[in-house]
């Protein structure tokens, strides 16, 4: 276990520099204390002790998913796991929902994250992935990304420990080269497809597994355009997806999610779409220039068109999720961390 830093300099409401336990401490702690009191904890440190007594090293789990996560992410998951333990959540899905309460407690009052109940949303999403009703989960990205890979690895390592039927996890993004690289680096299975625009048929050209372990179960697709992306969703029978929210939002992921949502309605297929986030402030990618100065504002608006739930901030960058008032961890890695912590609680009980 790595000892959490207690030396983050912050300025409190009176302008005095204090050594905070985690980022944004002064803006969060009053709300956190209410949740601690509700569940009978004297302090956030006592919640940590509760986890450690059950052999749950939340710090190792969270940083094992995204090493660059902020300290406040570790403490938020610590509180969530402690709540799940206090509730006696013996199944991972209910533990995930309880963990969402801990994440919600860390949302800064008045922030985008609090207004959208993003903490609870993450708990509910992880619960869906841990229940056998969900068969296939998709990270739907502008291009295949390391953030999606981090989330996928977190799920692949843990979710199937508590499911009767293994959860299928896929990555679906724009560009075959990017898909190949992400697969090779992470030990996933690259699935090369060829889409026939005349017939609408999707053909599998080849599959390359870059490992023989749990990571090989993650299938990675690279599409040439939206139609191929939708065909991949249909072929895999995606039940739940989360969109990446920056690169290519106007060219791929929101268009694929929206079109697949329409297809699902027309074909009586159950599909739950999560829009990773958006919000304000981010340098434009070259691919986003058509969006104008809105950038993340536009991806935020597009997410509302198809999203059954909407998160806040970057799918990958901890600092941007923190800016939205949640915690310092990318939304995609958070999916993996929530699942992993929930499984740890269920196994401990």
C-alpha positions in Angstrom: 0.0 0.0 0.0 1.3 3.5 -0.9 0.7 6.0 1.8 -1.4 8.8 0.5 0.1 12.3 0.3 -0.9 14.7 3.0 1.2 17.6 1.7 -0.8 19.2 -1.0 -0.6 23.0 -0.4 -4.0 24.7 -0.7 -5.4 28.1 0.2 -8.5 27.9 2.4 -11.5 30.3 2.4 -9.6 32.8 4.6 -6.7 32.9 2.3 -4.3 30.9 4.5 -2.1 28.2 3.0 -2.8 24.8 4.5 -1.5 21.3 3.8 -4.5 19.5 2.4 -5.2 15.8 2.3 -6.3 15.9 -1.3 -7.0 18.3 -4.1 -9.9 20.7 -3.6 -10.1 19.7 0.0 -11.6 23.0 1.3 -14.4 23.0 -1.3 -15.3 19.3 -0.7 -14.8 18.5 2.9 -18.1 19.9 4.3 -20.2 17.7 2.0 -17.9 14.7 2.6 -18.3 15.1 6.3 -22.1 14.8 6.0 -21.7 11.5 4.2 -19.1 10.3 6.7 -21.5 11.1 9.6 -24.4 9.4 7.8 -22.5 6.1 7.7 -20.9 6.4 11.2 -17.4 7.3 10.3 -15.5 9.8 12.4 -13.2 10.9 9.5 -12.1 10.0 6.0 -9.1 8.2 7.6 -11.5 6.0 9.6 -13.1 5.1 6.3 -9.7 4.1 4.9 -9.0 2.0 8.0 -12.4 0.2 7.4 -11.2 -0.8 3.9 -7.7 -1.9 5.1 -9.2 -4.0 7.8 -11.0 -6.0 5.1 -7.8 -6.2 3.0 -8.9 -3.7 0.4 -6.1 -1.5 -0.8 -8.1 1.1 -2.7 -5.0 3.1 -3.6 -3.4 0.2 -5.4 -6.7 -0.5 -7.2 -7.3 3.0 -8.4 -3.7 3.7 -9.4 -3.5 0.3 -10.9 -6.1 1.4 -13.4 -4.9 5.0 -14.0 -1.5 5.7 -12.5 -1.8 9.5 -13.0 -5.1 9.7 -11.0 -5.2 12.4 -8.3 -5.2 11.8 -4.6 -8.8 12.9 -4.4 -9.8 10.0 -6.7 -8.2 7.5 -4.3 -10.0 9.1 -1.3 -13.3 9.2 -3.1 -13.1 5.5 -3.9 -11.9 4.8 -0.4 -15.1 6.5 1.0 -17.2 4.6 -1.5 -15.8 1.2 -0.7 -16.1 1.9 3.0 -19.8 2.8 2.5 -20.3 -0.5 0.6 -18.7 -2.4 3.4 -20.8 -0.6 6.0 -23.9 -1.5 4.0 -22.8 -5.1 3.9 -23.0 -5.3 0.0 -22.2 -8.9 -0.7 -22.9 -8.7 -4.4 -20.7 -6.5 -6.6 -23.5 -4.7 -8.3 -24.9 -3.3 -5.1 -21.4 -2.5 -4.0 -20.9 -0.4 -7.1 -24.1 1.6 -6.4 -22.8 2.3 -2.9 -19.4 3.3 -4.2 -21.3 5.8 -6.4 -22.4 7.5 -3.2 -18.8 8.0 -2.2 -18.0 9.5 -5.5 -21.0 11.8 -5.3 -19.9 13.0 -1.9 -16.7 14.3 -3.6 -18.6 16.3 -6.2 -18.1 20.0 -5.5 -21.3 21.8 -4.6 -22.8 23.7 -7.6 -20.5 22.0 -10.1 -21.4 20.4 -13.4 -20.6 17.0 -11.8 -22.9 17.6 -8.9 -25.7 18.9 -11.0 -25.6 15.8 -13.2 -25.1 13.4 -10.2 -22.1 12.0 -12.1 -20.8 10.1 -9.0 -24.0 8.2 -8.6 -24.0 7.7 -12.4 -20.7 6.0 -12.4 -21.9 3.7 -9.6 -25.0 2.8 -11.6 -23.0 2.2 -14.8 -20.6 -0.2 -13.0 -23.6 -2.0 -11.5 -25.0 -2.5 -15.0 -21.7 -4.0 -16.1 -21.6 -6.4 -13.2 -25.1 -7.8 -13.8 -25.6 -10.6 -16.3 -28.4 -8.7 -18.1 -25.6 -6.7 -19.8 -23.8 -8.8 -22.4 -21.5 -6.4 -24.2 -19.9 -3.1 -23.2 -18.3 -0.7 -25.7 -15.8 2.1 -25.3 -16.9 4.2 -28.2 -14.1 6.6 -29.0 -13.1 9.2 -31.6 -10.0 7.0 -32.0 -8.8 4.1 -29.9 -7.2 5.6 -26.8 -5.0 4.6 -23.9 -7.7 5.9 -21.5 -10.3 3.5 -23.0 -7.6 0.7 -22.7 -7.1 1.6 -19.0 -10.9 1.3 -18.4 -11.1 -1.9 -20.4 -8.3 -3.6 -18.5 -9.8 -2.7 -15.2 -13.1 -4.3 -16.3 -11.5 -7.4 -17.9 -9.4 -8.1 -14.8 -12.3 -8.1 -12.3 -15.9 -8.1 -13.7 -16.0 -11.7 -14.7 -15.0 -12.9 -11.2 -18.6 -12.2 -10.1 -20.6 -12.7 -13.3 -22.1 -16.0 -14.3 -21.6 -15.1 -18.0 -18.4 -13.3 -19.0 -18.9 -9.6 -20.0 -17.7 -8.9 -23.6 -15.7 -5.7 -23.8 -14.9 -4.0 -27.1 -13.3 -0.8 -28.2 -14.8 0.8 -31.3 -13.0 3.9 -32.8 -12.1 5.7 -35.9 -9.1 4.4 -37.7 -7.7 0.9 -38.2 -4.0 1.9 -37.5 -4.9 3.3 -34.1 -6.9 0.2 -33.2 -4.0 -2.0 -34.2 -1.5 0.0 -32.1 -3.7 0.1 -29.0 -4.3 -3.7 -29.3 -0.6 -4.5 -29.7 0.6 -2.2 -26.8 -2.1 -3.5 -24.4 -2.3 -7.2 -25.4 -5.8 -6.9 -26.7 -7.3 -8.7 -29.8 -7.3 -6.6 -32.9 -10.2 -7.2 -35.2 -9.8 -6.0 -38.8 -13.0 -5.4 -40.6 -14.1 -4.6 -44.2 -17.4 -2.8 -44.7 -19.2 -3.2 -47.9 -21.0 0.1 -48.6 -23.1 -1.4 -51.4 -24.6 -4.2 -49.3 -24.1 -2.9 -45.7 -22.4 -6.1 -44.8 -19.5 -6.2 -42.3 -16.8 -8.8 -42.9 -14.1 -9.9 -40.5 -10.8 -9.9 -42.4 -8.6 -11.2 -39.6 -8.2 -11.3 -35.8 -4.9 -11.0 -34.0 -4.6 -11.7 -30.3 -1.6 -9.9 -28.8 -1.6 -12.0 -25.6 -3.1 -15.2 -24.3 -4.5 -13.8 -21.0 -7.5 -11.9 -19.8 -6.6 -8.9 -21.9 -7.0 -10.9 -25.1 -10.7 -11.0 -24.4 -10.9 -7.3 -25.2 -11.7 -6.9 -28.9 -10.6 -3.7 -30.6 -12.2 -2.4 -33.8 -11.1 0.4 -36.1 -13.7 1.8 -38.4 -13.2 3.9 -41.5 -16.4 5.8 -41.0 -19.7 6.1 -39.1 -21.5 3.4 -41.1 -18.8 0.8 -40.4 -18.8 1.9 -36.7 -22.6 1.3 -36.4 -22.2 -2.1 -38.2 -19.6 -3.1 -35.6 -22.0 -2.1 -32.8 -24.8 -4.2 -34.4 -22.5 -7.2 -35.0 -21.3 -7.3 -31.4 -24.8 -6.6 -29.9 -23.6 -3.8 -27.7 -25.9 -3.3 -24.7 -24.1 -0.4 -23.1 -21.5 2.1 -24.4 -19.6 5.2 -23.2 -18.5 7.7 -25.7 -15.1 9.4 -25.7 -15.7 13.1 -25.9 -12.8 15.0 -27.5 -11.1 13.8 -30.7 -13.5 13.5 -33.7 -16.8 14.1 -31.8 -18.4 15.6 -34.9 -17.0 12.8 -37.1 -17.5 9.5 -35.3 -18.5 8.6 -31.8 -21.6 10.7 -31.2 -22.8 10.0 -34.7 -22.3 6.2 -34.2 -24.1 6.3 -30.8 -27.0 8.3 -32.1 -27.4 6.2 -35.3 -27.1 2.9 -33.3 -29.7 4.3 -30.8 -32.1 4.9 -33.7 -31.4 1.4 -35.0 -32.0 -0.1 -31.6 -35.4 1.6 -31.3 -36.4 0.4 -34.7 -35.3 -3.2 -34.0 -36.5 -3.4 -30.4 -33.0 -3.8 -29.0 -32.2 -2.6 -25.5 -29.3 -0.1 -25.6 -28.0 2.2 -22.8 -25.8 5.1 -24.0 -23.6 7.0 -21.7 -22.1 10.3 -22.9 -18.7 10.5 -21.3 -18.9 14.2 -20.6 -17.9 17.6 -22.0 -18.3 20.8 -20.1 -16.1 23.8 -20.7 -12.5 24.6 -21.6 -10.1 22.5 -23.6 -7.7 23.3 -26.4 -9.2 22.3 -29.8 -7.9 19.3 -31.6 -7.3 19.8 -35.3 -10.1 17.4 -36.0 -12.5 19.6 -33.9 -11.9 22.8 -35.7 -15.3 22.6 -37.4 -16.8 22.8 -34.0 -15.5 26.3 -33.6 -14.7 27.7 -30.2 -17.3 25.5 -28.5 -15.2 22.2 -28.7 -16.2 20.5 -25.5 -19.4 22.5 -25.4 -20.4 20.9 -28.7 -19.5 17.4 -27.7 -21.5 18.1 -24.5 -24.5 19.1 -26.6 -24.1 16.1 -29.0 -24.0 13.8 -26.0 -27.4 15.0 -24.9 -28.9 13.9 -28.2 -28.3 10.2 -27.6 -27.2 9.8 -23.9 -29.4 8.0 -21.4 -26.8 9.3 -18.9 -24.2 12.1 -19.2 -21.0 12.4 -17.2 -18.8 15.5 -17.0 -15.2 16.2 -18.2 -12.7 14.3 -20.2 -12.8 10.6 -20.9 -9.1 10.4 -20.2 -7.6 13.6 -18.6 -7.8 13.7 -14.7 -7.3 17.4 -14.5 -10.3 18.1 -16.8 -12.7 15.8 -14.8 -11.5 17.6 -11.7 -12.3 21.0 -13.4 -15.9 19.8 -13.8 -16.1 19.3 -10.0 -15.8 15.5 -9.9 -12.4 13.9 -9.1 -9.0 13.7 -10.8 -9.5 10.6 -12.9 -10.6 10.1 -16.5 -14.2 8.9 -17.0 -13.1 5.8 -18.9 -10.6 4.7 -16.3 -13.2 5.4 -13.7 -15.5 2.8 -15.2 -12.7 0.2 -14.6 -11.9 1.5 -11.1 -15.5 1.4 -10.0 -16.0 -2.2 -11.2 -12.6 -3.3 -9.6 -13.4 -1.7 -6.2 -16.9 -3.2 -6.2 -15.6 -6.7 -6.9 -13.0 -6.2 -4.1 -15.8 -5.3 -1.7 -17.9 -8.3 -2.7 -14.9 -10.7 -2.4 -14.0 -9.2 1.1 -17.6 -9.9 2.4 
